[in-house]
Amino acid sequence: MVKLYDVHKKVEPLKKKVEEMEKITKVKKIELEETKNLVKTLTEQLNEANENSKKKKIRLDELSTQARTMERRLNAAEKLLSGLGRE
């Protein structure tokens, strides 16, 4: 009987420790899942932002090209008008 008590005395704190650690594990698993969801959401937002950035850069390049073309045409038109004005 004494041995049973000794075993119980040693096992009971260990059982409580296991229960406590199981609770902590459950909480940490929930936190991990929430973190994974947050990472997924942020990754999607980052991908969307990168895609928008690429589109805006393409548009900026197109507009810059158009602006240079218009500036060349304007300069050519000014030269033409100035040449006609001299005649």
SVG drawing of the C-alpha trace seen along z (x, -y; Angstrom):
<svg xmlns="http://www.w3.org/2000/svg" viewBox="-7 -86 20 88">
<polyline fill="none" stroke="black" stroke-width="0.4" points="0.0,0.0 2.8,-2.3 4.3,-1.8 1.1,-2.7 1.0,-5.9 4.6,-6.6 3.8,-6.0 0.7,-8.2 2.7,-10.9 5.2,-10.9 2.6,-10.5 0.0,-13.0 2.3,-16.1 3.3,-14.7 -0.3,-14.2 -1.0,-17.8 2.0,-19.0 0.8,-17.0 -2.7,-18.6 -1.2,-22.0 1.1,-21.4 -1.8,-20.1 -3.8,-23.3 -0.8,-25.4 -0.4,-23.3 -4.0,-23.8 -3.7,-27.5 -0.4,-27.6 -2.0,-25.6 -4.8,-28.1 -2.3,-31.0 -0.3,-29.2 -3.4,-28.8 -4.2,-32.5 -0.7,-33.4 -0.7,-31.2 -4.0,-32.8 -2.5,-36.3 0.6,-35.4 -1.6,-34.0 -3.7,-37.2 -0.6,-39.4 1.0,-37.4 -2.1,-37.8 -2.1,-41.5 1.6,-41.8 1.1,-39.8 -1.8,-42.1 0.3,-45.2 3.2,-43.9 0.9,-43.2 -0.6,-46.7 2.9,-48.1 3.9,-46.3 0.8,-47.6 1.4,-51.2 5.0,-51.0 4.0,-49.7 1.5,-52.6 4.1,-55.1 6.5,-53.8 3.8,-54.2 3.0,-57.7 6.6,-58.7 7.1,-57.4 4.0,-59.4 5.3,-62.5 8.7,-62.2 7.0,-61.7 4.7,-64.7 7.7,-66.8 9.6,-65.9 6.6,-66.7 6.1,-70.0 9.8,-70.9 9.4,-70.0 6.2,-72.1 7.9,-75.1 10.9,-74.8 8.5,-74.6 6.5,-77.6 9.6,-79.6 10.9,-78.7 7.6,-79.7 7.6,-83.0 11.0,-84.0 9.8,-83.6"/>
</svg>
